[in-house]
Amino acid sequence: MRGRRLLAVITLSAVFLSGSFTLAREAVSDYELISADQVEAASYLEQNAPKDALILTATNHNNAVAVLSGRNIVLGTDSFLYFHGFDTTQRRRQVEQMFANPAEILDGMLQQFPLDYVYIGDYERYEFAVDEAYFAANYPIAYQNDAVTIYAVSLRAQQAK
């Protein structure tokens, strides 16, 4: 009986100690899942984009558009989709090309992906070689803040501004 009590005390101590360390780490951590600029941009889309809007974004798992706006994105995170039986290789290449070579590929891809908006933020710039000059020269800005620019690609997106 005494051995069980000792084992229970050790187990509970380990559980409470590890939980305390986790809480202490989180209290001083400056990590943020979604930045204020991303929240503002997603809020714009939630309030202004049609409910069935399709948005070109990065494929990060904590995608602000997918998480906060309730709008559709062209491709979510590869790892999640892969483990649910979806092969995203071709679509990922298409997304990469739409960001990097929009002058050559985007107009042709609009039949397959009727994009309404292109969302360019830190994740997009990090993940893809984004041709921002092309988007700025060819599409009106629907929304912009310090970190995010959203371009209106479709006619209905341009009219929703």
Secondary structure, DSSP 8 states (H G I E B T S, - for coil): -HHHHHHHHHHHHHHHHHHHHHHHHHHH----SS-HHHHHHHHHHHHHS-TT-EEE----TT-HIIIII--EES---HHHHHTTT---HHHHHHHHHHHH-HHHHHHHHTTTS---EEEESHHHHHHS---HHHHHHHS-EEEE-SS-EEEE-SHHHHHH-
